[in-house]
Amino acid sequence: MIEFVRTASRVHVTLDELLHLRHRAKGFSFLPRQPVHSLLTGRHASRLRGRGLDFEELRHYFEGDDTRTIDWSATARRGSPHVRVYTEERDRSVLLLVDQRMSMFFGSRRAMKSVAAAEAAALAAFRVASLGDRVGAIVFSEQGIVEIRPEAREAAVRRILAEVVRQNRRLSADGPAADPSLFNQALTRAARLAHHDWLVCLISDGAGADAETVRLVTDITAHNDVLSVFVHDPLEERLPDIGRAVLTGGDRQIEVDLSARDLRQRFAGAFAERRQAGARFSLHHAIPVLPIATDRDVVEQFRELLGRRLARRRAAA
């Protein structure tokens, strides 16, 4: 028999491990205006209001750039499309919702989903703090919901990560049963806290999402930006054909025959349907979704999805 929850190489995370990610939190950005390779390019219409903008540069137009930023005078003068690039002149508040529920205590390769979520939270927090923005968090699990209000500087990051680690270390195979309602409880707290012009970053597997989730996220997006980091394990997407195995979740275990093709197809179909429903909702509400898999380095995935070009093009195509 195989008990998949025990095959992950990293079941829990330590504060030192998360703090060491500080030096790797580079090469990506959460700003609404993104480089051409970023997942957010052309898909994320920022709702951030009331900010001054500083002119940064005039550069060649690349496929995926917002056509509203084209400088028509420079385009006519230089004979090729050029865009004006701006940077926001003041900071903003960023709120991380970090899921450490029992549904996250699962992993088949490299790390548990809960560990990958903790790593994603650390990278986001360090990156936000390095840019001078304020960062706060709502960390939630069956052990409770802890709210950390946004503050500037890395001292705030350390408080957030300490709480993430505290809840992460309390996860165990014999822990309490997963509570799907915690997702909406955390979102309710976020809706009360994020009044206007915040960036709310959801780091979760989305377990327990329902009609109330849709309402809450819709309310949050009315006056804020929302970014979703969807944490998943390859095993959730496709079960392997390995015969009989034991799947563990919280205090529950089930023995299944994974050689049954119909079972594997139903499992894969259910996961695909949940992911597609989330994709449709995110597209309708202009919420970018960053799929983060547990079997790969989270830093590299962030850089692939949100990374800037290593070098700008020197000449027009």
N, C-alpha and C positions, 0 to 999 in steps of 0.2 A: 504494500500500500504506500501511497505518497501523500503526505500532508503538506499541501502547497505553502501554507503559511510559514513553514520552517525552512523553506528553500531559499528565502531571501537572505542575502549576505549581510544586510544592515537592518536589524529589527528596530533599533532605537538610535537616537542621535544624541550627541553631547553638545554642551555649550561651546566647548573649545572647537569642535568641528564646524559649528555654524560661524563662530567668530573668525575662523581662518578663511571663510569665504569672502571676507571683506576685500582681500587683495584680488579676487577674481570677479568682483562686481563691476565690470567694465566691458565696453564693446557692445552695449545695448542701451536703449532709452525707452521710457514710457511716455515721452512727449507726444501729443497728438500729431504734430508734423514730423513725419518719419522719412528716413532715407529710402531709396527706391527698393532695396532688398527686404525691407521690413514688412512683416505681416500686416502692420497697421496702415501701410501706405495706401491712400485712396479709399480706405474703408472706414476711417474713423473721423467723423465730423465732430470736432470738439465742441462741447457745450460750455466750456470755461468762459466766463464773462468778466467784464470789468477790469481787464488787464491791459497795461501799456505794453507796446511792442517795440523792441529795439531792432533796427535794421542790421542784419549780420553780413549779407553778401548778395551779389548778383552773380548767378551762375547759369550754365546751359540747362535747358529743359531736358529731363529724362522721363521716359515712359513711366507712368504711375504718379507723376507730380500733379498736384491740384492745379487745374487750368486757371483757377481764379487768381493764382499768384503770378501769372505771366505778366512781365513788364513789356507792354506793347511798344513803347518808345524805344527801349533798348533792343527789342526784337527787330524793329524796322531799321534801326541804326546799324546793327551788327549783321543783319542778314540771316539770322537763325534764332529760334525760340530761346528766350531767356526768362528766368523767374527770379523774383525777389524773395529772399529768405530772411525771416525774422526770428528773434528769440523773445520769450516773455521776460519782462523786466523784474517781476517779483515772484516770490515763492507761492506755494499752494499747500494745501493739506492733503495728505494721502492716507487712506485708511485701508489696512490689510485685514481681510477676513480669513483666518487660518483655521482650517478644518483638521481636528485631531480626534474625530469620532471613531467608534469601533469599525465603521465601514471603511475607514482609511487604513485599518490595521490588516493589510493584505499586501502580499508581494510575491512574485514568482522568480524575479531576477533582480540582482543588484541591491534593491532597497524596497522597503514597504512604501505604500502610497503616503503614509503619514510622514515618513522620513523625506520623501521627495517634496512634499508640501512644505515641510520645515525649511528645506534648502531653498525652495523658491521664495519663501517669505524672507529669509536672510538676504538673498541676493537683491530682492526688491527693496528691502529696508535700507541696505547699505547704499544702493544706487541712488535712492531718493535723498538720503541724508547727504551724500556727497555733492549733490546739486543744490544744497541749501534749503530744500523743501522740508516741511514738517511731516513726520510720519507717526501714525498711531496704529492700533490693531484691536481687533476683536478675536480672541482665541477661544475656540469652543470645542467641548467634548462632553462625554457623559459625566465627567467630573465637575462640569460647570462652565459658565461663560464669563470670561474676564475681559473687561474693557480697559484699554490703555489709550488715553487721549493723545492726539498728535502733539509732538514737541519737536524742536529742531535739535540738531547735533546727534552724534553717535551714542550719547548716553541713553537717548530714547530707544535706539536700536537695541542696545543691550537689555533694556527692560523687556522689550517685546520678545527677544529671543530667549530670555530666561523663562518667560512664561510658556512659550512654545515647548521648550525642553521639559519643563515641569509636567505639562500635560502629556507630552509624547512619552516620557519615561513611565507613566502610569498605565499605558496601554499594555494589555496582555491577553493571551488566548482565553484565559478564564475570567476576563473582565465582564462587566455588565452588558446586556444585550444592546445592540445599536438603537439609538433613538432618532428616527428620521425627523422628528419635529424640531430638533435643535438647529437645523439649517435655517428654518424660517424664524426661529427665535433670534438667531444671530443677525439675520437680515433686518428684523424689526429694530434691533438696537442700532444697526447701521443707518437705517432710515431716520431715526431720531437724532443721531449724531451728525450726519453729513447734511448740513443745511443747504449749502450753495457753493458751487464751483470747486468741489472736491473731486479727487480721483479715488474711486472705491475699487479695490482689487480683490476679487473673489478667488481664493485658492482652495479648491475642493474637488471631490469627485461628483458632486451634484446629487448624491443620494438623498432621497426624500423630497426632491423638487416636485411641486404640484401647482395647482391654480393659485394658491396663496403666494407661492414663490414668484410667480409671474406678476402678480399685483405689486408685491413689495419691490421687486427690481424695477418695474415700470415707474413706480413712484420715485425711486432713487435716481433714475436716469432723467427725470423731468428737469433736474437742476444740476446734475453732476455727470462726470464721465464715469463709466464702469468698464472694467477690464476683467475678463474671466480666465483664470489659469485652471484648465481642466486636467486634473491628475488622473491617470489611468494606468493599468497594468496590462501588458500584452495578453495575459491569460484571460482577461475579461473580454477581449476582442475575439479571441479564437481559442477554444479548448483543444488541447492536443489529444491525439488518438493514442492513449497509453494504457487502456484497460481500466481496471478498477482503481479508484483513488478516494482519498478522504479530503473533503474541503472543509475548512474551519473558518468560522466567523463568530467572534465573541465567545459566548459559552455554548455555541451550537456547532455540531458536526454533522456532516452527511456523507454517506458513502455512495458513490455513483459509478456507473460503468461508462467511462469516457470513450469506449470503443463504439458506442451507439451513435451512429451518424445523425439520426433525427434529434437527439439531445444536443449534440454540438451545433447543429444548424439553428435550433430554437434559441440556444444561448447566444450565439453570434447575432441572430436577428434581433433579439431583445436589446442587446448592447448597441447595435447599429441604429435601431429606432430611437433609443434614448439620446444618442449622440446627434442624430439628424434633427430631432425635435429641438434640442438646445441650439443647433446651428441656425434653424429657421427663426427662433426667437431672437438670437443674437443679431442676425442680419436685419430683422425688422426694427430693432432698437439700436442699431449701430454699436453693438457691443462686440469688440474683437475677442476671439477665443484663442487662447494659446494652449494647444494640446501638449502636455508634458507626460512622457512615458517613464515608468519606474526603471526600465532596463538600460537607460542611457544617462550620461552625465547631464545634470540639470543646467549647468553653466553653458555647455555647448548648445543645448536646445534653445536657451534664451537668446544666445547670440545668433543662431540661425533664424529665429523667428523675429527678433527685434533689432538685430545687429546693424551697425552702420558699415558702410563700405570701408575697407582698409585704406583705400586711396581714391581720390576723386578723379574723374576723367579730366584730362588736360585739354582736350579739344572736342569739338562737336563731332558727332558721327558723320 
